[in-house]
Amino acid sequence: MPLVTTKEMFQKAYDGQYAVGAFNVNNMEIIQGIVDAAKEENAPLILQVSAGARKYAKHVYLVKLVEAALEDTGLPIALHLDHGEDFEVCKSCIDGGFSSVMIDGSKHPFEENIAVTKKVVEYAHARGVVVEAELGRLAGVEDAVKVNAKDATYTDPDQAVEFVERTGVDSLAIAIGTSHGAYKFKGEPSLDFARLEKISKMLPNFPLVLHGASTVLPEFVAKCNEYGGEIPGAQGVPEDMLLRAGKLGVCKINIDTDLRLAMTASIREHFAKHPGDFDPRQYLKPAREAIKSMVKHKVKNVLNCSGRA
């Protein structure tokens, strides 16, 4: 099966009131853990690559690994560029085999964001590739994305409608209170569901996206803290909030931090128990299984997309 776009995937998710997981990938073990989980759950899947991942693993290696996943599983998989910073990066991924790209012009003024997004959309659509954009800015840190809390802004519903109409974008990442990284809230977790409902009603049948949506599962944080440097005060998005978002037009939920925590927790535990081990296969195999277990949990309990492939 070749790569798919998210068009049909998101339409099914919108109609079924669930979300598709978009998981960030950096190496073979991460990809294997994710796709093994999705195959067992018969779930649709988006594998996404950040600028940092392309720099770390190289574009061609990641594309070939995803092609291997397609051959191995037969699942509908979209390969997506996460947070493309400009037209040239998006063009490189479109030309290099990706089926979906994100142009993140959220750092720009509204009109400039529209202009760069429209340019990417025109190039991508002519080549059968779909485009995600972002309106509003999430706080937090993830790879090259670094936004201070004071610079974060929620998505304006009226601007969202204008933005979609003028750019022709296929999906829109919105800011309603999530943030990148492991530290999402100070105090009680809260998402602006009134804003989400308004945007969804004003953009009917249009797929919305949530970034910064890892739940920061306590079991992995605790294990990281037990076997290595502490991650104090980490707090993710509650699972019930993400389930609710999936019923209100959010068709794609990004997950990266939880992958990092699952892998790191497993590797720290392995070396604490086997300090003399130097065979990468011995510590990467349980790390891959930890990712698989975490992704299966997400698919069933957070995304509600088990059996939807």
VOBA-1610 file (N, C-alpha, C; in pm, whole numbers, padded with zeros to 5 digits, always signed):
BEGIN
Met+00084-00120+00000Met+00000+00000+00000Met+00088+00125+00000Pro+00059+00221-00089Pro+00137+00345-00090Pro+00094+00438+00025Leu+00171+00543+00045Leu+00131+00644+00142Leu-00004+00703+00104Val-00081+00743+00203Val-00210+00809+00178Val-00200+00953+00225Thr-00292+01036+00178Thr-00307+01169+00235Thr-00404+01158+00352Thr-00429+01269+00418Thr-00520+01267+00532Thr-00664+01301+00494Lys-00691+01324+00367Lys-00825+01367+00323Lys-00933+01270+00370Glu-00926+01146+00324Glu-01026+01046+00359Glu-01017+01010+00507Met-00895+01004+00558Met-00871+00972+00698Met-00943+01071+00791Phe-00932+01200+00759Phe-00993+01303+00843Phe-01145+01307+00825Gln-01193+01279+00705Gln-01338+01277+00685Gln-01403+01168+00770Lys-01340+01051+00772Lys-01391+00941+00855Lys-01384+00978+01003Ala-01275+01042+01043Ala-01259+01081+01183Ala-01364+01185+01222Tyr-01388+01281+01134Tyr-01487+01385+01162Tyr-01626+01323+01177Asp-01662+01237+01083Asp-01794+01172+01087Asp-01807+01080+01208Gly-01698+01013+01245Gly-01702+00917+01356Gly-01672+00977+01491Gln-01642+01107+01493Gln-01613+01180+01618Gln-01498+01116+01697Tyr-01390+01090+01626Tyr-01268+01045+01690Tyr-01150+01119+01628Ala-01031+01096+01678Ala-00912+01162+01625Ala-00809+01059+01580Val-00726+01098+01487Val-00615+01014+01440Val-00488+01062+01510Gly-00407+00970+01555Gly-00282+01006+01620Gly-00175+01041+01519Ala-00106+01152+01544Ala+00009+01193+01463Ala+00131+01183+01553Phe+00214+01082+01530Phe+00325+01051+01618Phe+00458+01092+01555Asn+00536+01165+01630Asn+00667+01209+01580Asn+00766+01094+01580Val+00843+01082+01472Val+00938+00972+01459Val+01080+01025+01438Asn+01176+00952+01494Asn+01316+00992+01486Asn+01410+00879+01447Asn+01369+00754+01467Asn+01456+00642+01434Asn+01373+00515+01410Met+01441+00404+01380Met+01373+00281+01344Met+01288+00226+01459Glu+01343+00224+01581Glu+01270+00163+01693Glu+01142+00239+01724Ile+01146+00371+01715Ile+01026+00450+01740Ile+00920+00418+01635Ile+00960+00414+01508Ile+00865+00381+01401Ile+00808+00242+01421Gln+00893+00146+01452Gln+00845+00009+01470Gln+00747-00002+01586Gly+00776+00062+01697Gly+00686+00058+01812Gly+00550+00116+01779Ile+00550+00228+01706Ile+00424+00294+01670Ile+00342+00208+01574Val+00406+00162+01466Val+00330+00089+01364Val+00286-00049+01414Asp+00366-00112+01500Asp+00323-00240+01557Asp+00196-00222+01640Ala+00191-00114+01715Ala+00071-00085+01795Ala-00049-00058+01706Ala-00029+00024+01604Ala-00139+00058+01514Ala-00189-00065+01439Lys-00097-00153+01401Lys-00138-00274+01330Lys-00223-00363+01420Glu-00181-00381+01545Glu-00258-00465+01637Glu-00395-00406+01667Glu-00403-00273+01665Glu-00531-00206+01693Glu-00609-00174+01566Asn-00550-00204+01449Asn-00613-00173+01320Asn-00655-00025+01316Ala-00558+00061+01344Ala-00585+00205+01355Ala-00518+00281+01241Pro-00584+00387+01191Pro-00519+00475+01093Pro-00403+00547+01161Leu-00308+00595+01081Leu-00185+00642+01143Leu-00121+00754+01062Ile-00073+00855+01135Ile+00009+00961+01076Ile+00145+00955+01143Leu+00249+00937+01063Leu+00385+00944+01112Leu+00440+01080+01069Gln+00485+01159+01166Gln+00527+01293+01130Gln+00673+01318+01168Val+00735+01402+01090Val+00878+01428+01098Val+00900+01578+01119Ser+00975+01611+01222Ser+01007+01751+01250Ser+01136+01790+01179Ala+01167+01918+01183Ala+01294+01965+01127Ala+01411+01900+01201Gly+01395+01885+01333Gly+01500+01823+01412Gly+01521+01677+01375Ala+01412+01607+01345Ala+01423+01466+01305Ala+01492+01453+01170Arg+01459+01542+01076Arg+01523+01538+00945Arg+01673+01565+00956Lys+01708+01655+01047Lys+01849+01686+01067Lys+01921+01570+01134Tyr+01854+01505+01229Tyr+01915+01395+01305Tyr+01931+01268+01221Ala+01822+01225+01157Ala+01820+01095+01091Ala+01836+01101+00939Lys+01821+01219+00881Lys+01823+01245+00737Lys+01689+01205+00672His+01646+01291+00583His+01518+01276+00514His+01505+01138+00450Val+01606+01097+00374Val+01594+00974+00296Val+01581+00851+00385Tyr+01651+00848+00498Tyr+01640+00734+00589Tyr+01500+00723+00647Leu+01444+00837+00687Leu+01310+00836+00747Leu+01204+00793+00646Val+01215+00843+00523Val+01119+00804+00419Val+01127+00654+00393Lys+01246+00600+00384Lys+01262+00456+00357Lys+01211+00372+00473Leu+01230+00419+00595Leu+01177+00347+00712Leu+01024+00344+00709Val+00964+00455+00671Val+00818+00460+00663Val+00768+00372+00549Glu+00842+00369+00438Glu+00805+00278+00329Glu+00809+00133+00375Ala+00908+00100+00458Ala+00916-00035+00514Ala+00796-00064+00603Ala+00753+00036+00680Ala+00636+00020+00766Ala+00510-00006+00683Leu+00497+00061+00571Leu+00384+00038+00481Leu+00383-00106+00429Glu+00499-00151+00387Glu+00509-00287+00334Glu+00483-00391+00443Asp+00526-00361+00564Asp+00515-00455+00674Asp+00373-00466+00728Thr+00298-00357+00725Thr+00168-00354+00793Thr+00048-00348+00700Gly+00062-00285+00584Gly-00054-00265+00498Gly-00153-00163+00551Leu-00112-00086+00653Leu-00200+00015+00712Leu-00206+00140+00626Pro-00317+00216+00635Pro-00318+00349+00574Pro-00233+00443+00658Ile-00119+00486+00604Ile-00026+00572+00677Ile+00000+00697+00595Ala-00009+00812+00660Ala+00030+00939+00600Ala+00165+00980+00657Leu+00253+01031+00572Leu+00383+01082+00616Leu+00376+01234+00611His+00394+01296+00726His+00363+01438+00744His+00484+01516+00794Leu+00505+01633+00740Leu+00606+01726+00791Leu+00544+01806+00904Asp+00606+01803+01021Asp+00558+01877+01137Asp+00632+02010+01148His+00558+02119+01157His+00615+02254+01176His+00718+02292+01070Gly+00676+02284+00944Gly+00761+02337+00837Gly+00771+02488+00851Glu+00892+02540+00859Glu+00907+02682+00893Glu+00893+02775+00775Asp+00911+02724+00652Asp+00900+02812+00536Asp+00864+02731+00412Phe+00846+02800+00301Phe+00806+02735+00176Phe+00910+02634+00131Glu+01039+02667+00141Glu+01143+02580+00090Glu+01147+02445+00161Val+01129+02446+00294Val+01127+02320+00369Val+01008+02235+00325Cys+00892+02299+00312Cys+00772+02226+00268Cys+00791+02171+00127Lys+00848+02251+00038Lys+00873+02207-00100Lys+00966+02086-00102Ser+01069+02090-00019Ser+01164+01978-00013Ser+01095+01848+00027Cys+01003+01857+00123Cys+00932+01738+00169Cys+00828+01692+00068Ile+00761+01786+00003Ile+00666+01750-00103Ile+00738+01678-00216Asp+00849+01736-00260Asp+00927+01675-00368Asp+00993+01544-00323Gly+01013+01530-00192Gly+01084+01415-00138Gly+00996+01301-00091Gly+00865+01304-00127Gly+00782+01187-00103Gly+00681+01196+00010Phe+00675+01308+00082Phe+00576+01321+00189Phe+00437+01336+00127Ser+00335+01285+00199Ser+00197+01297+00149Ser+00123+01412+00216Ser+00185+01474+00315Ser+00122+01583+00390Ser+00231+01672+00448Val+00208+01803+00448Val+00305+01894+00509Val+00232+01998+00593Met+00302+02047+00694Met+00251+02160+00772Met+00339+02281+00746Ile+00277+02390+00707Ile+00346+02518+00701Ile+00306+02595+00827Asp+00403+02623+00911Asp+00375+02693+01036Asp+00414+02840+01022Gly+00318+02918+00981Gly+00340+03063+00969Gly+00284+03140+01087Ser+00261+03070+01199Ser+00196+03134+01314Ser+00280+03243+01377Lys+00411+03240+01350Lys+00497+03346+01406Lys+00484+03476+01329His+00425+03470+01211His+00411+03587+01126His+00281+03663+01154Pro+00272+03788+01114Pro+00143+03858+01116Pro+00041+03786+01029Phe-00086+03810+01054Phe-00195+03738+00989Phe-00182+03736+00836Glu-00162+03850+00773Glu-00156+03856+00627Glu-00035+03780+00573Glu+00076+03787+00643Glu+00196+03715+00599Glu+00177+03564+00615Asn+00109+03523+00721Asn+00078+03382+00741Asn-00010+03332+00627Ile-00108+03410+00589Ile-00194+03373+00476Ile-00113+03358+00348Ala-00024+03453+00322Ala+00052+03452+00197Ala+00141+03329+00186Val+00216+03298+00291Val+00307+03183+00283Val+00229+03052+00281Thr+00117+03046+00353Thr+00035+02925+00353Thr-00026+02901+00215Lys-00077+03006+00154Lys-00137+02993+00021Lys-00035+02946-00081Lys+00088+02995-00070Lys+00194+02955-00162Lys+00223+02805-00150Val+00230+02756-00025Val+00253+02613-00003Val+00136+02531-00053Val+00013+02577-00024Val-00107+02505-00067Val-00109+02489-00218Glu-00080+02596-00291Glu-00084+02589-00437Glu+00018+02489-00491Tyr+00138+02489-00432Tyr+00242+02397-00478Tyr+00206+02253-00441Ala+00157+02234-00319Ala+00125+02099-00270Ala+00007+02038-00345His-00100+02113-00358His-00221+02060-00421His-00195+02019-00566Ala-00107+02091-00635Ala-00074+02056-00773Ala-00002+01923-00782Arg+00047+01874-00666Arg+00122+01748-00662Arg+00054+01644-00574Gly-00072+01664-00543Gly-00150+01565-00469Gly-00118+01554-00323Val-00058+01659-00266Val-00019+01661-00125Val-00110+01757-00048Val-00146+01719+00075Val-00235+01802+00156Val-00152+01889+00251Val-00217+01996+00301Val-00146+02096+00380Val-00220+02128+00510Glu-00145+02130+00618Glu-00192+02179+00748Glu-00124+02313+00775Ala-00197+02405+00836Ala-00139+02533+00876Ala-00172+02557+01022Glu-00120+02666+01078Glu-00145+02697+01219Glu-00184+02843+01232Leu-00285+02866+01316Leu-00330+03001+01347Leu-00345+03012+01498Gly-00276+03111+01558Gly-00262+03115+01702Gly-00128+03052+01737Arg-00078+03080+01857Arg+00056+03030+01891Arg+00052+02955+02024Leu+00108+02833+02022Leu+00119+02753+02144Leu+00247+02786+02217Ala+00238+02794+02349Ala+00358+02811+02430Ala+00433+02679+02438Gly+00557+02684+02484Gly+00633+02562+02508Gly+00750+02544+02415Val+00818+02430+02429Val+00939+02400+02354Val+00929+02261+02294Glu+00955+02251+02164Glu+00963+02120+02096Glu+01053+02137+01975Asp+01172+02074+01978Asp+01270+02090+01871Asp+01296+02239+01846Ala+01270+02286+01724Ala+01300+02425+01690Ala+01188+02520+01730Val+01076+02468+01780Val+00963+02553+01819Val+00980+02596+01964Lys+00998+02725+01985Lys+01017+02779+02120Lys+00934+02906+02132Val+00830+02901+02214Val+00740+03015+02232Val+00720+03041+02380Asn+00755+03159+02426Asn+00732+03197+02565Asn+00584+03210+02592Ala+00545+03186+02717Ala+00403+03195+02755Ala+00345+03332+02722Lys+00424+03437+02737Lys+00374+03573+02712Lys+00345+03597+02564Asp+00408+03515+02476Asp+00388+03531+02332Asp+00281+03439+02276Ala+00228+03350+02360Ala+00125+03257+02314Ala-00007+03332+02294Thr-00080+03294+02190Thr-00209+03356+02163Thr-00309+03249+02121Tyr-00433+03260+02169Tyr-00538+03167+02129Tyr-00588+03202+01989Thr-00642+03103+01921Thr-00693+03122+01787Thr-00824+03200+01788Asp-00831+03302+01705Asp-00953+03382+01692Asp-01047+03313+01593Pro-01170+03279+01633Pro-01261+03206+01544Pro-01289+03277+01412Asp-01311+03407+01416Asp-01339+03481+01292Asp-01219+03478+01198Gln-01099+03494+01255Gln-00980+03486+01172Gln-00962+03346+01114Ala-01000+03244+01192Ala-00986+03106+01144Ala-01068+03084+01017Val-01189+03135+01014Val-01275+03120+00896Val-01214+03192+00777Glu-01171+03315+00798Glu-01110+03392+00690Glu-00983+03323+00639Phe-00904+03273+00732Phe-00777+03208+00697Phe-00800+03086+00608Val-00893+03001+00647Val-00922+02880+00570Val-00976+02916+00432Glu-01066+03013+00426Glu-01126+03052+00298Glu-01022+03110+00202Arg-00930+03190+00254Arg-00834+03258+00167Arg-00714+03172+00128Thr-00683+03070+00207Thr-00566+02988+00177Thr-00599+02857+00108Gly-00718+02803+00132Gly-00753+02672+00078Gly-00684+02558+00149Val-00638+02584+00271Val-00567+02482+00349Val-00659+02365+00383Asp-00601+02247+00405Asp-00681+02126+00426Asp-00715+02098+00572Ser-00633+02146+00663Ser-00660+02131+00806Ser-00591+02246+00879Leu-00637+02272+01002Leu-00587+02389+01074Leu-00557+02353+01219Ala-00432+02379+01259Ala-00392+02363+01398Ala-00433+02489+01473Ile-00505+02470+01583Ile-00556+02583+01660Ile-00497+02583+01801Ala-00496+02699+01861Ala-00445+02715+01997Ala-00563+02739+02091Ile-00587+02641+02184Ile-00696+02655+02281Ile-00648+02626+02424Gly-00515+02623+02442Gly-00464+02604+02577Gly-00361+02495+02594Thr-00339+02412+02490Thr-00232+02313+02498Thr-00097+02383+02478Ser+00011+02311+02508Ser+00145+02368+02485Ser+00243+02255+02458His+00352+02289+02391His+00454+02190+02358His+00533+02153+02482Gly+00582+02028+02485Gly+00668+01984+02595Gly+00592+01915+02706Ala+00660+01892+02819Ala+00603+01816+02930Ala+00536+01903+03035Tyr+00548+02035+03021Tyr+00496+02125+03124Tyr+00387+02212+03060Lys+00263+02164+03067Lys+00157+02226+02990Lys+00068+02321+03070Phe+00061+02301+03199Phe-00030+02382+03279Phe+00034+02420+03412Lys+00003+02536+03459Lys+00035+02575+03596Lys-00097+02577+03671Gly-00112+02482+03762Gly-00240+02471+03831Gly-00331+02374+03759Glu-00461+02398+03768Glu-00561+02306+03714Glu-00560+02307+03561Pro-00552+02188+03497Pro-00555+02181+03350Pro-00685+02238+03295Ser-00674+02313+03187Ser-00793+02375+03130Ser-00773+02400+02981Leu-00871+02360+02901Leu-00873+02391+02759Leu-00997+02475+02731Asp-00988+02564+02634Asp-01097+02654+02601Asp-01193+02583+02504Phe-01281+02501+02561Phe-01373+02424+02477Phe-01479+02512+02412Ala-01514+02624+02476Ala-01610+02716+02415Ala-01553+02771+02284Arg-01423+02801+02285Arg-01357+02850+02164Arg-01352+02740+02058Leu-01321+02619+02101Leu-01316+02506+02007Leu-01453+02483+01944Glu-01557+02483+02025Glu-01692+02461+01972Glu-01731+02569+01873Lys-01693+02693+01902Lys-01727+02803+01812Lys-01655+02789+01679Ile-01526+02757+01684Ile-01449+02739+01560Ile-01506+02623+01480Ser-01539+02513+01547Ser-01593+02396+01479Ser-01726+02426+01412Lys-01810+02503+01478Lys-01940+02540+01420Lys-01925+02636+01303Met-01826+02724+01312Met-01804+02821+01205Met-01732+02759+01085Leu-01663+02646+01110Leu-01595+02572+01003Leu-01650+02429+01001Pro-01776+02411+00962Pro-01837+02277+00966Pro-01768+02180+00871Asn-01754+02057+00918Asn-01695+01950+00837Asn-01550+01979+00799Phe-01483+02061+00879Phe-01343+02095+00851Phe-01255+02041+00963Pro-01148+01967+00928Pro-01065+01905+01031Pro-00974+02003+01104Leu-00982+02000+01237Leu-00897+02081+01323Leu-00789+01992+01386Val-00682+02055+01430Val-00565+01982+01481Val-00524+02038+01616Leu-00485+01949+01707Leu-00430+01992+01835Leu-00283+01953+01844His-00198+02052+01860His-00057+02028+01891His-00039+02032+02042Gly+00077+01988+02088Gly+00106+01994+02232Gly+00007+01914+02314Ala-00032+01795+02265Ala-00142+01721+02327Ala-00099+01590+02393Ser+00029+01577+02426Ser+00069+01459+02503Ser+00006+01464+02641Thr-00030+01346+02693Thr-00091+01341+02826Thr+00014+01328+02936Val+00142+01310+02896Val+00252+01299+02992Val+00216+01194+03099Leu+00208+01069+03054Leu+00160+00960+03139Leu+00246+00946+03265Pro+00183+00949+03382Pro+00257+00950+03510Pro+00351+00831+03527Glu+00315+00715+03472Glu+00399+00597+03491Glu+00537+00616+03430Phe+00544+00684+03316Phe+00673+00706+03252Phe+00751+00818+03320Val+00680+00921+03365Val+00747+01028+03440Val+00807+00970+03569Ala+00728+00887+03638Ala+00776+00828+03764Ala+00898+00740+03741Lys+00896+00664+03631Lys+01009+00576+03601Lys+01133+00656+03564Cys+01114+00764+03488Cys+01226+00853+03456Cys+01285+00911+03584Asn+01198+00954+03673Asn+01244+01013+03799Asn+01315+00910+03886Glu+01265+00785+03884Glu+01323+00681+03969Glu+01462+00640+03923Tyr+01481+00635+03791Tyr+01606+00578+03740Tyr+01701+00680+03680Gly+01674+00808+03696Gly+01765+00907+03639Gly+01727+01047+03682Gly+01771+01146+03603Gly+01741+01285+03633Gly+01592+01310+03641Glu+01549+01385+03738Glu+01406+01405+03762Glu+01343+01497+03658Ile+01215+01474+03636Ile+01132+01560+03552Ile+01022+01613+03643Pro+01052+01708+03730Pro+00955+01751+03831Pro+00843+01837+03772Gly+00724+01816+03822Gly+00613+01904+03787Gly+00556+01886+03648Ala+00596+01779+03577Ala+00543+01757+03443Ala+00393+01730+03450Gln+00318+01796+03364Gln+00172+01781+03366Gln+00117+01794+03225Gly+00054+01687+03176Gly+00003+01687+03040Gly-00145+01717+03033Val-00201+01695+02914Val-00343+01719+02890Val-00422+01597+02935Pro-00520+01613+03023Pro-00600+01498+03069Pro-00666+01424+02953Glu-00672+01293+02963Glu-00724+01212+02854Glu-00870+01243+02821Asp-00949+01272+02922Asp-01091+01299+02895Asp-01109+01426+02813Met-01016+01522+02830Met-01024+01645+02751Met-00995+01617+02603Leu-00900+01529+02577Leu-00868+01495+02439Leu-00980+01414+02374Leu-01041+01325+02450Leu-01157+01252+02398Leu-01270+01348+02361Arg-01291+01447+02446Arg-01395+01547+02418Arg-01361+01627+02293Ala-01234+01665+02278Ala-01191+01742+02161Ala-01218+01664+02032Gly-01199+01530+02037Gly-01223+01446+01921Gly-01369+01442+01878Lys-01458+01481+01965Lys-01601+01486+01933Lys-01642+01624+01883Leu-01547+01719+01883Leu-01579+01858+01847Leu-01500+01907+01727Gly-01467+01815+01637Gly-01403+01856+01513Gly-01252+01841+01510Val-01190+01800+01621Val-01045+01777+01619Val-01021+01638+01563Cys-00959+01632+01444Cys-00938+01505+01374Cys-00795+01454+01384Lys-00705+01538+01430Lys-00563+01500+01440Lys-00509+01551+01573Ile-00448+01460+01649Ile-00388+01496+01777Ile-00241+01456+01773Asn-00154+01554+01794Asn-00009+01531+01787Asn+00044+01475+01918Ile+00134+01377+01906Ile+00193+01314+02024Ile+00343+01297+02001Asp+00422+01362+02084Asp+00567+01352+02075Asp+00629+01330+02213Thr+00596+01416+02309Thr+00656+01409+02441Thr+00636+01272+02505Asp+00518+01213+02490Asp+00493+01082+02550Asp+00581+00974+02489Leu+00614+00986+02362Leu+00707+00891+02299Leu+00844+00903+02362Arg+00889+01025+02381Arg+01021+01048+02439Arg+01028+00995+02582Leu+00921+01021+02658Leu+00919+00975+02797Leu+00918+00823+02806Ala+00837+00758+02722Ala+00829+00612+02724Ala+00964+00549+02691Met+01029+00601+02589Met+01158+00545+02548Met+01265+00572+02654Thr+01270+00695+02703Thr+01372+00732+02802Thr+01354+00654+02931Ala+01230+00640+02976Ala+01204+00566+03099Ala+01252+00423+03089Ser+01225+00360+02973Ser+01265+00221+02954Ser+01418+00206+02952Ile+01484+00296+02882Ile+01631+00287+02872Ile+01696+00315+03007Arg+01644+00414+03080Arg+01700+00442+03214Arg+01683+00322+03307Glu+01566+00259+03301Glu+01542+00142+03385Glu+01637+00029+03348His+01657+00009+03219His+01744-00100+03174His+01886-00082+03227Phe+01940+00038+03215Phe+02077+00060+03259Phe+02091+00060+03411Ala+01984+00097+03480Ala+01987+00088+03627Ala+01996-00057+03671Lys+01931-00146+03597Lys+01929-00288+03633Lys+02042-00366+03566His+02094-00314+03455His+02200-00384+03381His+02309-00283+03345Pro+02380-00231+03443Pro+02476-00123+03417Pro+02592-00164+03326Gly+02620-00293+03317Gly+02732-00337+03234Gly+02695-00366+03090Asp+02568-00351+03055Asp+02521-00384+02921Asp+02570-00281+02818Phe+02617-00329+02704Phe+02659-00236+02599Phe+02607-00277+02461Asp+02509-00369+02458Asp+02448-00412+02333Asp+02322-00328+02309Pro+02322-00240+02207Pro+02205-00154+02183Pro+02076-00231+02168Arg+02084-00354+02116Arg+01962-00432+02096Arg+01895-00467+02229Gln+01975-00479+02334Gln+01922-00519+02463Gln+01846-00406+02532Tyr+01885-00280+02506Tyr+01810-00171+02569Tyr+01712-00102+02475Leu+01731-00118+02343Leu+01636-00058+02250Leu+01513-00147+02228Lys+01528-00278+02247Lys+01412-00367+02232Lys+01305-00337+02337Pro+01337-00329+02468Pro+01232-00292+02564Pro+01182-00149+02544Ala+01269-00061+02494Ala+01225+00076+02466Ala+01119+00076+02355Arg+01141-00007+02254Arg+01043-00021+02145Arg+00911-00077+02197Glu+00919-00172+02288Glu+00798-00229+02347Glu+00724-00127+02433Ala+00799-00040+02501Ala+00737+00065+02583Ala+00660+00162+02495Ile+00718+00197+02381Ile+00649+00285+02286Ile+00523+00217+02233Lys+00536+00090+02198Lys+00420+00016+02147Lys+00307+00015+02249Ser+00338-00013+02374Ser+00237-00017+02480Ser+00171+00118+02498Met+00251+00225+02495Met+00197+00359+02512Met+00106+00397+02396Val+00147+00367+02273Val+00067+00402+02156Val-00065+00325+02155Lys-00062+00196+02193Lys-00186+00119+02202Lys-00283+00184+02301His-00228+00230+02413His-00311+00299+02512His-00374+00424+02452Lys-00295+00501+02379Lys-00347+00624+02317Lys-00458+00593+02217Val-00432+00494+02132Val-00527+00459+02027Val-00662+00420+02087Lys-00659+00342+02194Lys-00783+00292+02253Lys-00851+00393+02345Asn-00773+00464+02427Asn-00830+00541+02537Asn-00829+00693+02518Val-00751+00740+02423Val-00739+00885+02403Val-00791+00926+02265Leu-00753+00853+02163Leu-00791+00887+02026Leu-00923+00822+01986Asn-00955+00708+02045Asn-01077+00634+02014Asn-01080+00590+01869Cys-00961+00557+01813Cys-00957+00519+01671Cys-00920+00373+01649Ser-00927+00292+01753Ser-00903+00149+01736Ser-01007+00088+01643Gly-00962+00007+01546Gly-01052-00057+01453Gly-01103+00032+01342Arg-01043+00151+01324Arg-01095+00247+01227Arg-01012+00253+01099Ala-00909+00171+01087Ala-00823+00178+00968Ala-00901+00139+00840
//
